[in-house]
Amino acid sequence: MYRCEDYLNKDNTSGASTSQLSSRWREKISEWYFKMVDHFEFSREVVSISLSYLDRFLSATQKAKGVCVVDPHLAQLAAMTSLHLAVKLHESKKIKMSSLADLSRGHFSTEMIEQMEINILSTLGWHVHPTTSLQFVDQFAKLLCMKTSVREEVFEMSRFLTELAVCDSYFVSALPSNVAYACMLVALEFGGDVVSTTLQSFVSNMGFMAGMQADNATVEDARSRIREIYMQSAAFQKPMASTEKNQLSAMKATSVERSPTCVVDGSKAFVSSNQ
């Protein structure tokens, strides 16, 4: 129901893209989503839900056509509508269709957004409650054997890493449980001595309670990718002195203020992603 094929895949023989939609296009959409939810003060988890709708819809659309081509104009409309749908279903506050139409600067009308909403719901079979990586992190964090204050810092670091991961097209087809586990392993890895001593017990608990193995190839690949994108992010800091105070300060640096994007003019960001 909620699995998705990578509709941004490249041709296996030539390496040339077989899709008009690039990874960079999806990254821009992700950034625009974060800017919008921050501006309207929605939960940042709405971004993961919106991208679940968008990825599954575009993947299914390509599969139905039998070719790896989706009209970019249709994709932009689907991206905007996916956010509107996620907010409508998962937030108490709403975004008016007319406001979204205005943000598109005349590209889309309220009627077009309304029709796309029907198309997305039909294509997804009304499966509109995906489990996000952050929800798995919330559950997995209960298996951490450490004092509450440190557990909270590991959770915040893991949350930040899930936000980085959701922007990366590498994880389009990944299971959110694997992404969540990989994020927590990386959070513990960069947490220093104060949390690294709990890594072994956490891995053991995950194997026993959740049936997940840290040395599983899929988890290892996800962990390597997340580590890479974290070390390339602006939030990455060189290791500090191995004291609890310094380690916690380093982890706190990856709070909302240093998450993937900050608030700017959402309309400009959306229009630029269509160029």
N, C-alpha and C positions, 0 to 999 in steps of 0.2 A: 504493500500500500504506500509506504513512505520511502521506499528505495528509489534511487535516481541513478541513471546512467550519465556518464560525463559527455554532455552534448558539445563540449569544447575540445574534444579529442582531436589529435592530428592524425593524418594518414600514416599508417604503420610502415609503409614502404618508402615513400618520398620524404616524409617529415613535413610536408606542406599541410597547412590547415585546410580541413574539409568543411569548415563552418565559417559563416560570415561573422560570427560572434566570437571575439577573442577573449582571452583571460583578462586582458587589460580592460575590456568593456565591462566585464562582470565586476572587476575591482572598483571601477568608477561608480557602478551602481551601488555596491556595498558602501562605499564612502558616502554617497548621497543619502542612503538609508540612515546611516549613523548621524549625519548632520540634521536630517529631518526629525528623528526621534529625540535628539538632544534639544533641538529648537522647541519642539512641542512638549518636552518633558515627559515622554513616554518611556517605558521600560526598554532598555537596550536589547532585551531578548526578542523584541518585536522584529529586529533585524534578522535574526536567525529564522524566525517564522516566515517572514516575507521572502527570504531567499529560498526557503524550502518550497514555498508555493511557486516561485519563479523558476527555479531549477527543474522541478518536476514537470511543470507545465511545458517549458521549452524542450525538455528531453522527450516528453510524450508527443509533442507536436512534430518533432523531427522524425521520431520513430513511425508515426502515422503516415508521414509523407514518404518514408523510405529513403530519404536523402538527408545529408547533414547540412541542410540549409534552412535558415529561418530568416524571414524578412526583418531587417534591423528595426524598421518602423514598428512592426508588430511587437518585437521584443521590448522596445522602449515603452510601449503602451502596457504590455504585460507587467513590466517592472513597476510602473507607477500604480497600476491596479492592484498588484500583489501587496504593496505597502498599505493601500487603502483597505483592503480586505483583512489584513492582519490586525490593523488598528481597530477596525470595526468589531472583530471577533474577540480580541484579547485585551482591549483597553476600555476604560470607562469613558474617557474623552474620545472624541471623534475628529476626523478631518473631513470637511465638506468636499464633495465631488467637484463643486464649482471652484473651490480653492486649488485643488489639484490641477484642474483644467487651466486655471490662471497661471500656475507654476510652469505649465508646459509651453507657455507663450504662444498659444494658438495652434499648437501641433495636434492637441486632442480636445474633443468636446466632452461634456458630461455624458452625452449619449454613448460615445465611443467607450468611455470608461465603464459605464453601466453594462454594456454588451460584453466587454472583455471580462468583467467580473463573472458573468453567467458562463462564459466559455471556460474560464479557469476552474470554477466550481464543478462544472460538468466533466472536464478533462481529469480533474483530480478525484472524481467520484465522491466528492464532499469529504474527503479525508483532509481536514483542515486543522488538526490538533497534533502536529508533529512533536515528538519528544526532542528537546534540544540538548546540545552537549552540556550546557550549564545545568540543566535539570539532573543529568547524570552526575556531574561534579558534586552537586548538592547531596546526592545520596552516597556517593563514594567517600566524601569527606567524613562521613560518620565512622569510617573504618580506620581513620587516622588515630594512632595512639600518641597523643601529645596534649599538652595543656590547651585550654580553650583559646587563649589569645594567639598562640602560634597557629593553631588550626584555622582560625579566622584569616590570618595572613596568607596561609597557603591557599585557602579558598579564593581570596581576592586575586592572588597571583594567577591561579588557575582560571578564574573568570576572565581576567585580562587576556590570557592566552587563547581562550575559546573565541574571543572577539577578533583576535588576529587571524585565527584559523578560519573563521567563517568568511573572511574576505578573500581567502586563498582558494582558487579554483581547483587546486590539488585535492581538496577535501569534498568536492561536489558529490562524489559517489561513496564517500566514507560513512561508516556507521557512526552516529553521534556518541555511542558508548565507547568506541575505540578512540575517538578524538578526545573525549573527556578523560579517559585513563591516561592517554599520552600527555595531555596538558598537565595533569597532576604529577606525573613522573618528572616532567621538566621543571615544574614549580618546586618540587622537592630537591631536584638536582641543583638548582640555582639558589636554594634557600640556605646553603651553608651547613656547617656542622650541627647547628641547633636543630635542624630538621632532617638532615641526611641520615642520622642515626636511627630514624624511624622508618626509613625507606624499606628495609628488609621486612619488617613486620607488616607494613602496608601492603607490599607485594604478596606476602603470605595470606593476609586477610582477603585480598582481592581474588586470589586463586580459590580459597576455600568458600567464601561467601558469595562471590559473583561469578565464579567459574572463568575468570579472565586471567591470562598469563602474560606477564610483562615481556617474556621472550618470544611471544607470538610475532610472526613476521609482519603482520599488518600493524600491530601496535608499535613495533620497533620502527617501521617505516614512518608512521605518523609522528612518533616521538622525534625522530631525526629531522623531519620537516618542520615541526613546531619549534624545535631548538634553533634551527637555521633562521626562520623568519623572526624569532624573538631576538636573536643576536644581531639581526640587521635592522631592528626597530629602534626608534629614538629612545625607547624606555630602557634599553639595555645598558647596564653599568658594569664596569670592570669589578671583579671581586674585591670586597673590602676586608678589613681585619675581621677575623673569625670570632666575633663576640656576638652575643645575643642581641645587644642594642643595635649594632651596625647592621646585622643581617636583617633584622626586622625593618630597619629604616630603608634598606635596599628593596625589600619586598613592597613596602608601602609606596615606593616611587612608581609602582605600576598600577596606581589607582585610576579612577575615571579620568583624571586630568591628563593622563598619559596614554589613554586608550587610542585606538586607531585614528580617530578624527576629532576635530573640534568644530564648534558651530560657526558656520559661515552662511552666505546667502545660498539657500537650498535651490532656488530656481536656477541660478547660474551654474551650480554643480550639475544639475540634471541636464540642462541644455548642452553643457560642454561634453557630457558623456555620449551625446548623440552625434558628435562631430567626428 
